[in-house]
Amino acid sequence: MNILKHLIDKGVLVSGTYPKFIETNIHYLVQMGSVAYGASDDKSDIDIYGFCIPYKEHIFPHLYGQILGFGNQIKRFETWNYHHLNDISRNKMYDFSIHSIIKYFQLCMKNNPNIIDSLFVPDRCILHSTNIGNYVRENRRKFLHKGCFHKFKGYSYSQIKKMQSQTRKSKKRKDNIEKFGYDLKFAMHCIRLLLECEQILLEKDINLERNSKQLLSIRNGEWKLQEILDWFSSKEKSLEELYSKSDLPLTPNEDEIKSILLSCLEMHFGSLDSAIKTNDKYEIAISKIRNIVDSV
Protein backbone atom coordinates (compact mmCIF):
# COMPACT_ATOMS: atom_id res chain seq x y z
CA MET A 1 0.00 0.00 0.00
CA ASN A 2 1.24 3.49 -0.83
CA ILE A 3 0.74 4.89 2.67
CA LEU A 4 1.74 8.36 1.52
CA LYS A 5 -1.08 8.50 -1.04
CA HIS A 6 -3.50 7.14 1.56
CA LEU A 7 -2.59 9.94 3.99
CA ILE A 8 -2.96 12.53 1.23
CA ASP A 9 -6.34 11.16 0.12
CA LYS A 10 -7.57 11.14 3.73
CA GLY A 11 -6.47 14.75 4.23
CA VAL A 12 -3.99 13.85 6.97
CA LEU A 13 -1.14 15.20 4.84
CA VAL A 14 -2.33 18.51 3.45
CA SER A 15 -1.37 20.22 0.21
CA GLY A 16 1.60 22.56 0.51
CA THR A 17 3.42 20.42 3.07
CA TYR A 18 4.94 18.09 0.48
CA PRO A 19 6.23 18.35 -3.12
CA LYS A 20 3.22 17.80 -5.37
CA PHE A 21 5.01 15.48 -7.78
CA ILE A 22 5.67 12.80 -5.16
CA GLU A 23 1.99 11.84 -5.16
CA THR A 24 2.48 9.91 -8.39
CA ASN A 25 6.26 9.45 -8.56
CA ILE A 26 7.02 7.35 -5.47
CA HIS A 27 8.68 4.08 -6.46
CA TYR A 28 9.71 2.54 -3.16
CA LEU A 29 8.38 2.90 0.40
CA VAL A 30 9.33 0.75 3.35
CA GLN A 31 8.81 0.74 7.09
CA MET A 32 12.08 1.10 8.97
CA GLY A 33 12.99 1.45 12.64
CA SER A 34 12.74 -1.32 15.20
CA VAL A 35 9.91 -3.02 13.28
CA ALA A 36 12.31 -3.85 10.44
CA TYR A 37 14.80 -5.36 12.92
CA GLY A 38 12.18 -7.48 14.68
CA ALA A 39 12.74 -5.56 17.90
CA SER A 40 9.76 -3.22 18.15
CA ASP A 41 7.89 -2.26 21.31
CA ASP A 42 5.00 -0.96 19.14
CA LYS A 43 5.13 2.46 20.81
CA SER A 44 7.50 4.38 18.54
CA ASP A 45 6.65 6.56 15.55
CA ILE A 46 6.40 4.66 12.26
CA ASP A 47 9.52 5.42 10.23
CA ILE A 48 8.92 5.42 6.47
CA TYR A 49 11.86 5.57 4.04
CA GLY A 50 11.84 5.49 0.27
CA PHE A 51 12.71 7.12 -3.01
CA CYS A 52 10.93 8.93 -5.81
CA ILE A 53 11.91 10.20 -9.24
CA PRO A 54 11.56 13.99 -9.51
CA TYR A 55 10.90 16.00 -12.65
CA LYS A 56 13.30 15.45 -15.52
CA GLU A 57 14.70 18.98 -15.27
CA HIS A 58 15.84 18.25 -11.71
CA ILE A 59 17.98 15.38 -12.99
CA PHE A 60 19.05 16.75 -16.37
CA PRO A 61 18.96 20.56 -15.94
CA HIS A 62 21.04 21.12 -19.10
CA LEU A 63 18.03 20.05 -21.17
CA TYR A 64 16.22 23.15 -19.89
CA GLY A 65 18.93 25.71 -20.51
CA GLN A 66 20.54 25.49 -17.08
CA ILE A 67 24.31 25.82 -16.71
CA LEU A 68 25.51 24.44 -13.41
CA GLY A 69 26.64 27.27 -11.14
CA PHE A 70 25.47 30.08 -13.44
CA GLY A 71 22.47 32.38 -13.05
CA ASN A 72 19.21 31.55 -11.36
CA GLN A 73 19.15 27.84 -10.61
CA ILE A 74 15.98 25.81 -10.16
CA LYS A 75 15.65 24.29 -6.72
CA ARG A 76 16.40 20.65 -7.36
CA PHE A 77 14.63 18.12 -5.19
CA GLU A 78 16.85 15.92 -2.99
CA THR A 79 14.94 14.92 0.13
CA TRP A 80 11.55 15.45 1.71
CA ASN A 81 11.30 14.90 5.47
CA TYR A 82 8.14 15.14 7.54
CA HIS A 83 8.18 14.24 11.23
CA HIS A 84 5.38 13.44 13.69
CA LEU A 85 2.55 13.28 11.16
CA ASN A 86 -0.43 12.31 13.28
CA ASP A 87 -3.08 10.04 11.77
CA ILE A 88 -5.75 10.32 14.45
CA SER A 89 -8.09 7.85 12.70
CA ARG A 90 -5.51 5.08 13.11
CA ASN A 91 -3.84 6.41 16.25
CA LYS A 92 -0.49 6.32 14.46
CA MET A 93 2.37 8.80 14.15
CA TYR A 94 4.56 8.80 11.03
CA ASP A 95 8.06 10.04 10.22
CA PHE A 96 8.80 10.27 6.48
CA SER A 97 12.15 10.47 4.72
CA ILE A 98 11.78 10.34 0.93
CA HIS A 99 14.81 10.87 -1.29
CA SER A 100 15.30 11.63 -4.93
CA ILE A 101 16.48 8.44 -6.63
CA ILE A 102 19.81 10.18 -7.29
CA LYS A 103 20.32 11.01 -3.61
CA TYR A 104 19.11 7.57 -2.60
CA PHE A 105 21.60 5.80 -4.89
CA GLN A 106 24.40 8.04 -3.68
CA LEU A 107 23.67 7.24 -0.03
CA CYS A 108 23.35 3.52 -0.75
CA MET A 109 26.60 3.59 -2.68
CA LYS A 110 28.31 5.13 0.37
CA ASN A 111 26.76 2.36 2.53
CA ASN A 112 24.92 4.85 4.72
CA PRO A 113 23.48 2.43 7.33
CA ASN A 114 19.96 3.89 7.49
CA ILE A 115 19.52 3.98 3.73
CA ILE A 116 21.24 0.73 2.78
CA ASP A 117 19.10 -1.01 5.40
CA SER A 118 15.97 0.17 3.61
CA LEU A 119 16.92 -2.02 0.65
CA PHE A 120 17.21 -5.09 2.88
CA VAL A 121 14.00 -4.85 4.92
CA PRO A 122 11.94 -8.05 5.18
CA ASP A 123 9.12 -8.32 2.66
CA ARG A 124 6.52 -7.54 5.32
CA CYS A 125 8.00 -4.04 5.65
CA ILE A 126 7.60 -3.13 1.98
CA LEU A 127 4.66 -0.72 1.79
CA HIS A 128 4.89 0.20 -1.89
CA SER A 129 7.20 -0.87 -4.71
CA THR A 130 6.86 -0.35 -8.45
CA ASN A 131 8.80 -2.25 -11.12
CA ILE A 132 11.57 0.29 -10.59
CA GLY A 133 11.58 -0.28 -6.83
CA ASN A 134 11.65 -4.04 -7.40
CA TYR A 135 14.56 -3.70 -9.82
CA VAL A 136 16.65 -1.68 -7.36
CA ARG A 137 15.88 -4.15 -4.58
CA GLU A 138 16.87 -7.09 -6.79
CA ASN A 139 20.27 -5.42 -7.28
CA ARG A 140 20.71 -4.35 -3.65
CA ARG A 141 23.80 -6.51 -2.97
CA LYS A 142 25.72 -4.66 -5.67
CA PHE A 143 25.83 -1.61 -3.39
CA LEU A 144 27.79 -3.43 -0.68
CA HIS A 145 31.55 -2.97 -0.29
CA LYS A 146 34.23 -2.89 2.42
CA GLY A 147 33.53 0.79 3.06
CA CYS A 148 30.61 -0.47 5.18
CA PHE A 149 33.15 -1.17 7.94
CA HIS A 150 34.00 2.51 8.40
CA LYS A 151 30.41 3.73 8.00
CA PHE A 152 28.75 1.22 10.32
CA LYS A 153 31.49 1.45 12.93
CA GLY A 154 31.24 5.26 12.90
CA TYR A 155 27.48 5.15 13.39
CA SER A 156 27.90 2.56 16.15
CA TYR A 157 30.38 4.83 17.95
CA SER A 158 27.86 7.66 17.85
CA GLN A 159 25.19 5.38 19.35
CA ILE A 160 27.42 4.22 22.19
CA LYS A 161 28.27 7.84 22.98
CA LYS A 162 24.59 8.82 23.03
CA MET A 163 23.80 5.69 25.05
CA GLN A 164 25.55 7.11 28.10
CA SER A 165 24.36 10.71 27.68
CA GLN A 166 21.84 11.93 30.26
CA THR A 167 20.03 14.37 27.95
CA ARG A 168 16.60 13.00 26.95
CA LYS A 169 13.20 14.50 26.12
CA SER A 170 11.24 11.28 26.61
CA LYS A 171 10.29 10.53 30.22
CA LYS A 172 10.42 6.79 29.53
CA ARG A 173 13.98 7.01 28.24
CA LYS A 174 15.02 9.20 31.18
CA ASP A 175 13.55 6.61 33.53
CA ASN A 176 15.42 3.84 31.73
CA ILE A 177 18.72 5.66 32.14
CA GLU A 178 18.04 6.04 35.86
CA LYS A 179 17.11 2.38 36.17
CA PHE A 180 19.70 0.71 33.92
CA GLY A 181 22.46 3.32 33.71
CA TYR A 182 22.21 3.72 29.94
CA ASP A 183 19.74 4.34 27.11
CA LEU A 184 18.35 0.97 26.00
CA LYS A 185 17.41 2.03 22.47
CA PHE A 186 20.79 3.55 21.64
CA ALA A 187 22.49 0.46 23.09
CA MET A 188 20.38 -1.80 20.88
CA HIS A 189 21.29 0.14 17.75
CA CYS A 190 24.97 0.22 18.72
CA ILE A 191 25.03 -3.60 18.80
CA ARG A 192 22.82 -3.94 15.72
CA LEU A 193 25.11 -1.86 13.54
CA LEU A 194 28.18 -3.96 14.29
CA LEU A 195 26.25 -7.20 13.75
CA GLU A 196 25.06 -5.94 10.37
CA CYS A 197 28.59 -4.95 9.41
CA GLU A 198 29.71 -8.47 10.32
CA GLN A 199 27.08 -9.96 8.02
CA ILE A 200 28.14 -7.76 5.12
CA LEU A 201 31.83 -8.58 5.46
CA LEU A 202 31.19 -12.31 5.89
CA GLU A 203 28.19 -12.97 3.67
CA LYS A 204 27.86 -9.96 1.35
CA ASP A 205 24.25 -9.72 2.46
CA ILE A 206 22.08 -8.38 5.30
CA ASN A 207 19.31 -10.16 7.20
CA LEU A 208 17.87 -7.43 9.41
CA GLU A 209 15.87 -9.82 11.58
CA ARG A 210 18.56 -12.40 12.28
CA ASN A 211 19.57 -10.98 15.66
CA SER A 212 16.12 -9.86 16.79
CA LYS A 213 16.16 -11.90 20.03
CA GLN A 214 19.51 -10.45 21.05
CA LEU A 215 18.37 -6.93 20.21
CA LEU A 216 15.12 -7.37 22.13
CA SER A 217 17.00 -8.61 25.19
CA ILE A 218 19.03 -5.38 25.15
CA ARG A 219 15.94 -3.25 24.64
CA ASN A 220 14.30 -5.04 27.58
CA GLY A 221 17.20 -4.10 29.86
CA GLU A 222 18.63 -7.61 30.22
CA TRP A 223 22.23 -6.48 29.61
CA LYS A 224 24.33 -4.56 32.09
CA LEU A 225 26.19 -1.48 30.91
CA GLN A 226 29.59 -3.15 31.27
CA GLU A 227 28.36 -6.12 29.20
CA ILE A 228 27.43 -3.73 26.39
CA LEU A 229 30.83 -2.01 26.53
CA ASP A 230 32.76 -5.30 26.67
CA TRP A 231 30.77 -6.75 23.76
CA PHE A 232 31.38 -3.61 21.72
CA SER A 233 35.13 -3.70 22.34
CA SER A 234 35.40 -7.40 21.47
CA LYS A 235 33.27 -7.14 18.31
CA GLU A 236 35.19 -4.10 17.09
CA LYS A 237 38.43 -6.11 17.17
CA SER A 238 36.93 -9.10 15.38
CA LEU A 239 35.50 -6.82 12.67
CA GLU A 240 38.95 -5.38 12.02
CA GLU A 241 40.16 -8.91 11.25
CA LEU A 242 37.14 -9.61 9.07
CA TYR A 243 37.73 -6.39 7.19
CA SER A 244 41.27 -7.43 6.24
CA LYS A 245 40.11 -10.91 5.14
CA SER A 246 36.87 -10.01 3.35
CA ASP A 247 36.89 -10.36 -0.43
CA LEU A 248 34.24 -7.69 -0.85
CA PRO A 249 35.38 -4.90 -3.19
CA LEU A 250 37.18 -2.11 -1.37
CA THR A 251 34.97 0.56 -2.95
CA PRO A 252 31.66 0.51 -4.83
CA ASN A 253 31.57 -0.29 -8.54
CA GLU A 254 30.36 3.15 -9.57
CA ASP A 255 29.97 2.28 -13.27
CA GLU A 256 27.77 -0.72 -12.49
CA ILE A 257 25.61 1.24 -10.05
CA LYS A 258 25.31 4.11 -12.51
CA SER A 259 24.08 1.63 -15.11
CA ILE A 260 21.36 0.45 -12.71
CA LEU A 261 20.39 4.07 -12.03
CA LEU A 262 20.16 4.90 -15.74
CA SER A 263 18.01 1.81 -16.33
CA CYS A 264 15.63 3.05 -13.64
CA LEU A 265 15.45 6.49 -15.22
CA GLU A 266 14.76 4.97 -18.64
CA MET A 267 11.99 2.84 -17.16
CA HIS A 268 10.46 6.04 -15.77
CA PHE A 269 11.10 8.60 -18.53
CA GLY A 270 11.64 6.46 -21.61
CA SER A 271 14.72 6.83 -23.82
CA LEU A 272 17.50 9.02 -22.41
CA ASP A 273 19.31 9.42 -25.74
CA SER A 274 18.76 13.17 -25.73
CA ALA A 275 19.68 13.53 -22.08
CA ILE A 276 23.02 11.73 -21.75
CA LYS A 277 26.06 10.97 -23.84
CA THR A 278 27.69 7.61 -23.29
CA ASN A 279 31.41 7.77 -24.02
CA ASP A 280 33.31 4.67 -25.05
CA LYS A 281 35.85 3.18 -22.64
CA TYR A 282 38.80 4.94 -24.33
CA GLU A 283 37.22 8.40 -23.99
CA ILE A 284 36.45 7.67 -20.35
CA ALA A 285 40.02 6.52 -19.69
CA ILE A 286 41.47 9.63 -21.37
CA SER A 287 39.18 11.86 -19.30
CA LYS A 288 40.29 10.18 -16.06
CA ILE A 289 43.97 10.50 -17.00
CA ARG A 290 43.51 14.18 -17.88
CA ASN A 291 41.86 14.87 -14.50
CA ILE A 292 44.71 13.10 -12.69
CA VAL A 293 47.34 15.08 -14.60
CA ASP A 294 45.52 18.36 -13.98
CA SER A 295 45.41 17.67 -10.23
CA VAL A 296 49.18 17.13 -9.94
JONORTA-V532398 format. One record per residue. N is the residue number from 1. RES is the residue in one small letter. D_LAST is the distance of its C-alpha to the last C-alpha in Angstrom with 1 decimal. Layout:
BEGIN
N	RES	D_LAST
N	RES	D_LAST
END
This chain:
BEGIN
1	m	53.0
2	n	50.7
3	i	51.5
4	l	49.6
5	k	51.8
6	h	54.8
7	l	54.1
8	i	53.5
9	d	56.7
10	k	58.7
11	g	57.5
12	v	55.9
13	l	52.5
14	v	53.2
15	s	51.7
16	g	49.0
17	t	47.7
18	y	45.5
19	p	43.5
20	k	46.2
21	f	44.3
22	i	44.0
23	e	47.7
24	t	47.3
25	n	43.6
26	i	43.5
27	h	42.7
28	y	42.6
29	l	44.4
30	v	45.1
31	q	46.8
32	m	44.6
33	g	45.5
34	s	48.0
35	v	49.9
36	a	47.1
37	y	47.0
38	g	50.8
39	a	51.2
40	s	52.5
41	d	55.3
42	d	55.9
43	k	55.7
44	s	52.1
45	d	50.7
46	i	49.8
47	d	46.0
48	i	45.0
49	y	41.5
50	g	40.4
51	f	38.4
52	c	39.3
53	i	37.9
54	p	37.8
55	y	38.4
56	k	36.4
57	e	34.9
58	h	33.4
59	i	31.4
60	f	30.8
61	p	31.0
62	h	29.9
63	l	33.2
64	y	35.0
65	g	33.2
66	q	30.7
67	i	27.2
68	l	25.0
69	g	24.7
70	f	27.2
71	g	30.9
72	n	33.3
73	q	31.9
74	i	34.3
75	k	34.4
76	r	33.1
77	f	34.9
78	e	33.1
79	t	35.8
80	w	39.4
81	n	41.0
82	y	44.6
83	h	46.2
84	h	49.9
85	l	51.3
86	n	55.0
87	d	57.0
88	i	60.5
89	s	62.3
90	r	60.6
91	n	60.1
92	k	56.4
93	m	53.3
94	y	50.0
95	d	46.3
96	f	44.1
97	s	40.4
98	i	39.5
99	h	36.0
100	s	34.7
101	i	34.0
102	i	30.3
103	k	30.2
104	y	32.4
105	f	30.2
106	q	27.1
107	l	29.1
108	c	30.6
109	m	27.3
110	k	26.2
111	n	29.6
112	n	30.9
113	p	34.3
114	n	36.5
115	i	35.2
116	i	34.8
117	d	38.3
118	s	39.7
119	l	39.0
120	f	41.0
121	v	44.1
122	p	47.4
123	d	49.1
124	r	51.6
125	c	48.9
126	i	47.8
127	l	49.4
128	h	48.1
129	s	46.0
130	t	45.8
131	n	44.8
132	i	41.2
133	g	41.6
134	n	43.2
135	y	40.4
136	v	37.7
137	r	39.9
138	e	40.5
139	n	36.8
140	r	36.2
141	r	35.4
142	k	32.3
143	f	30.6
144	l	31.1
145	h	28.4
146	k	27.9
147	g	26.1
148	c	29.7
149	f	30.2
150	h	27.9
151	k	29.2
152	f	32.9
153	k	32.9
154	g	31.4
155	y	34.0
156	s	36.7
157	y	35.8
158	s	36.3
159	q	39.6
160	i	40.9
161	k	40.1
162	k	42.0
163	m	44.7
164	q	45.9
165	s	45.5
166	q	48.9
167	t	47.9
168	r	49.4
169	k	51.0
170	s	53.0
171	k	56.3
172	k	56.3
173	r	52.9
174	k	54.0
175	d	57.2
176	n	55.3
177	i	53.2
178	e	56.5
179	k	58.1
180	f	55.3
181	g	53.0
182	y	50.0
183	d	49.0
184	l	50.0
185	k	47.8
186	f	44.6
187	a	45.6
188	m	46.2
189	h	42.8
190	c	41.1
191	i	42.9
192	r	42.4
193	l	38.6
194	l	38.4
195	l	41.0
196	e	39.1
197	c	35.9
198	e	38.0
199	q	39.3
200	i	35.9
201	l	34.6
202	l	38.0
203	e	39.1
204	k	36.3
205	d	38.7
206	i	40.2
207	n	43.9
208	l	44.2
209	e	48.0
210	r	48.0
211	n	48.2
212	s	50.4
213	k	53.2
214	q	51.0
215	l	49.4
216	l	52.8
217	s	54.1
218	i	51.5
219	r	52.1
220	n	55.8
221	g	55.3
222	e	56.2
223	w	53.4
224	k	53.4
225	l	50.4
226	q	49.9
227	e	50.1
228	i	47.2
229	l	45.1
230	d	46.0
231	w	45.2
232	f	41.8
233	s	40.9
234	s	42.2
235	k	40.5
236	e	37.1
237	k	37.3
238	s	38.5
239	l	35.7
240	e	33.1
241	e	34.8
242	l	35.0
243	y	31.3
244	s	30.5
245	k	33.1
246	s	32.6
247	d	31.6
248	l	30.4
249	p	26.9
250	l	24.2
251	t	22.9
252	p	24.7
253	n	24.8
254	e	23.5
255	d	24.5
256	e	28.0
257	i	28.4
258	k	27.3
259	s	30.0
260	i	32.6
261	l	31.7
262	l	32.0
263	s	35.3
264	c	36.6
265	l	35.8
266	e	37.5
267	m	40.5
268	h	40.7
269	f	40.0
270	g	40.7
271	s	38.6
272	l	35.0
273	d	34.7
274	s	34.5
275	a	32.1
276	i	29.2
277	k	27.7
278	t	27.0
279	n	24.5
280	d	25.2
281	k	23.1
282	y	21.5
283	e	20.4
284	i	19.0
285	a	17.1
286	i	15.7
287	s	14.7
288	k	12.8
289	i	11.0
290	r	10.2
291	n	8.9
292	i	6.6
293	v	5.4
294	d	5.6
295	s	3.8
296	v	0.0
END
